C-alpha cells in the first residue's frame, strides 16, 4: 500500500481513483438494481450490460452523494453537527422517500422527534441495515492510505442512523476503499475490512464463513455460489450481516477486472444494488476510472433523484474531484 506522500505525488492517479470509486459505486448500484428487474431476469437470466433504456439511481448512490456533499462542505472535518445539518437540509425536509431505506426513514423520523446521534441511530429498529455501508465510500476516498481515519469518520457518519453491525459494516467498507485508493494488494484490502469488525459481531462471523466456503471451493464460483447464498441469507435481505459479506465474497471470487467484478456482484440477487455498489466502489478505487467502460460511466454519471431530491443532476465525477482535494 502506498503511503500518503506517494499518493499525493501523483495527482492524476489520485483523481482517477477518486472518480473510479464514486462512479463505481453508482454503476454497481444501478447495475445491481437492474439485474433484479423481472424483465431482465426473464430476457437474459444473467445480466452482463446496461440496456438501451435509461438508468436510475437508488438510495445507495443518492445517500452516498449526501455523504460526499457533507464532506466537501465541512472540508473533510466531519462532526455530528455537520452530519445533522446535512440531514436537516436534505433528508428530514422530505415528506416521503421513493426507494428509500427503512433505516434512513426511521432515522429521519427520530430526528423529527428531537433525537440526535447516537440515539437517533441506536433507537432505530433498522439499525443493522446495510444503509450505511452503501453510502460510506466517500469517506474512504478522502482517507486514501489511512484506513484508521476512514473508520473514525465512518463511525461519525453512520451513527446518526445505525448502531453496532450497522456502524461496523460501514467502517469495513470505508477502510477497504481507503486501502484500495492507495493501490493496496487485495489481501490488504480484505484485511482492512476484517480489522474493522469486532470478532463477536454477526458480520464478522459471516465474513469468516464466506471466506471459508470460497477457499474450500478453490475460489471456484460455481462450487461456492449457492453455498455463500445459503450461509449469509437473513430474514431481511438489506441486513449488514448479509449484504457486506456477500459483496466481499464476490470480490474474493472475482477482483481482477472492474466489469467482471461488478457483473458478478450485480447478479448476486437479494440486495444486489448495495452489493453492487460496495463492490463497484472498491473496484473503482483500486483500478480507477480508466478501467471502467465509458458507456457505463455516462449511463450513471448524473443521479436521478429517485430517493433524495437534491441529488438530481449532480455530476458525480465533478464531486469526486472535490473529494480528491480533501485527501
N, C-alpha and C positions, 0 to 999 in steps of 0.2 A: 504494500500500500504506500502511495506517495505521501510525503509529509507536506505541511502547509506551504512551505516555500516553493516546493516543486509544483504544487497545484497552482499557486498564484503566478508562477513564472510563465506558464503557457496560457495566456488569456483566451486564445481561440479554442483550446481544448476544454477549458472550463465552461465557456459559453455553449459549446457543442453538447457537453454532458448535461448542463442545466436544462437546455432546451429538450434534449432527448428524454430526460427524466419526467419533465412536466407534460410534454406531449405524449410520451409513452404511457403515462397514467390515463390520459384522455382516450388514447387509442384502445388500451386494454378495457376501459370502462365501456365504451361504445361497442367494441367488437364483442365482448362477453355478453352484453345485453342483447345484441342482435342474434347471437348464437342461440339464445333461449327462445326467440320468436318462433311460434309454431310453424309458420310458413317456411322458415329456413330449415327447421328440423325435417319437415315433410319433403321439401325440394332437394335438400343437399345431404341431410343426415349429419355430416361432418362439415362445418363451415370453414372455408380457407381464405376468404377475402370479403371485403365490403361489397355490397351490391351496388347497383347504379342508383338506388334510391337515396334520399337524403338521410344523414345520420342525426342522432340526437345525443345529448349528454344526460346523465342521471345525477343523482345527489352525490355520487362519488367524485366526479370531476368538479362539480359546482361547489361543494364544500371544500375541496382542495383549493379552488380559486379564492374562497373565503380565507383560508389559512395563509395562502400566498399574499393576498392583499393586505392582511393584517401584519404579516412580517415586513412587508415593504413600508407600510405606514409607520411602523414603530422602529424602523431601522434595524430590525433583527433583534432588538432588545425586548423580547417577549415577556409580558407580565399578565397576571389575571385581569388587571384593569384594561389592558389593550384588547384581550380576548372578549371581555364583556362589552366594551364599546362597539366592537365589530358585530357581535351578536345582536345587540340592541339596534344597531343601524340597519343590518342586512337580513336578520333572521326573525327576530321577535316581531318586527313590524308586519310580517306577512300573516294574513288570516288563515291561509291554507298552503300546503306544500304538496304539489303534484310529484309523485315518485319520491317523496321524502322519507328518510329513515325514521323509524319509530323512536330511536334513541335521541335523535336531534329534535324531533317534535316534542317529546316529553321534557327534554332539557329546556326548550323554549317555554313550555308551559310552567316549568318550575321557576324560571326567571320572572315570568309574569306574576307569579305568586310572591316574589321577593327573595327567593333563594339565590345564592351566589356560589361560585366554585369554592370548595369542592362539594358542598352539599347538593348543588344542582345536578351533579353527576352521580354522587353516591346514592341519593334518594330517587333513583331512576330505575324502574323495573327492567329497562332495556340496557342497563349499564355494561353488559358483557357483549353487546353487539359489535360488529366489525366497522361501525360508523366512524371510528377514529382512525383505524388503520388505513382506510382508503383516502382520507383527507390529509394525512401527515407527511407524504413525501416532500413537500416544500421545505419542511424543517430539515430533512436530510440533505437537501440541496445546499442550503446555506451553512450546513455543518460539515461540508466536504472534508473528509480525512479525520473527523473528530466525532466518533460515534458516541462518546460520553456526553458531549454537548448536545447531540441530537436527542439523546434520551431525556436530558433535563428539559429541553424545550418541548419535546413531545408530551411530557407529563403536564406541563402548563397548558398546552392546547387541549389535551384530552380530558382533563378533569372537570371541565365545565359541563360535560355531557356523559362521562363514563367513570368507571371505578374498577379497581383490581384488573382482571384479564382485559377489560376494555382499554385500560391505560397501558398495560404491559405489551399487548399486541401492537399498539401504536408505536411504542418505543422500539420494538423489534424491527418494524418496517423502517422507521426513521434511521436507525443505526445501520441497517443494511444498505439503504440508499446512500448514507454518508460514506460508507466504505467503498461502494461501487463508484461514487463520484471521484474517489481517489485512485481509481483503477486497481482496487484490491483484487486479489485472487478469489475465486469463488468460495473456497473453503473459509477465507477470511470474512466474506460476506455472510455466509451461513453462521459462522461462529459469532459474529456481531449480533445477529438476530437472537441466537440462543443465549448469549450472555445477558440479554435484556430481560429474560424470563426467569422468575423465581422457580426453583425446582419443584415446589409444592403446587404450582398453578396448573390448571387444566390445559392451557395452551401448550405449556412445556411438555406435558405428558403426551399430547397428540403429536407434537413435533418429533419427539423421540420415536414414537410408534411408526409414523410415516417414514422416517429415516430408516428404521429397521426393515420395514417392508421393502423399500426400494433397494437397499443394499443386499438383502437376501435374494431379490429377484435378479441381481446382477445389473441393476439400473435399466431393466427392460420395461418399457411402457406397457406392453400387452400383458405381461405377467403380474404387474403391480397395480394396474389402473383400478380395477374393481375392488381390490383389497383395500386400497387407500380410501376409496369412497365409503366402503363399509366401516372402516375403522374410525373415520372422522365424522360420520353422519350424526347430527344433533337433531333434536325435535324441531328446532327453528334454524333455517339454513344461514341466516345472517349473523351467526354467532362467531365471535372471535376465535374460539377454540376449534371451530370447523374451518372457517374461511382462510385464516392465516396459515395453518399447517398445510391446507390444500394448495395455496399459492406457492409456498416454498417447496412442496412436493413436486409441483410442475417444474419449478426452476431446477431442482435437483435432477429431474429426468431430461430436461432439455434447456440448456442455457448457452449454447454456442452461437446462437443466431437470434436476433430480435424477433423476426417474423415467426419463426418456428416456435419460439417460446410463448409468444402471445397467442398463436393459434391453438397450442395445446391448452393453455390456461383458459382461454375463452370458451373452449369446448368442454370444460370440466363439468358443466351443469351446476345445479344448486345456485349459490350466489355468484354466478360467473362474472358479473360486472365488477365486483370487488376483487375477486380472484385475478381477473384480467388486469385490473387497474394496478394492483400491487406488483404483479409480475412485470407489467409494462413499465412501471416507474423504475424498478430495479434494473431491468434490462436496458432501458434508455439511459440511465445514469452510467452504466458500465460501458456501453458501446457508442453512445452519443447519437445525435440527430442524423449524422451521416449514415448510420446503419439502418435507418427506418425508411420504408418505401415512401417516396414523396407524395404519392396519391393518398396514402393513409394520413399523412400529416395534414394535407389540405382538407380532407374529409372531416377532421376533428378539431381543427385549429381554433374555431370560434364556438364556444358553448352555446347551447340553445336556450338556456334559462328555464329549463323544464322544472327545476326544483327551486333554485334561488334566482329570483327575477333579475337581480342586479348583475348577474354574470353574463347575461345575453350579449353576445358580440365581443366579449373580451378577447384580445389577441393573446393566446397562450404563449406564443414564442416571445412576444414583447415582454410579458410578465416574467418569463423565465430569465430574460436578460437582467431585469431588475433584481431578481433573486441572486443571480451570479454576482452582482455588485456587492452583496452583503456577505460574501464568503470571506 
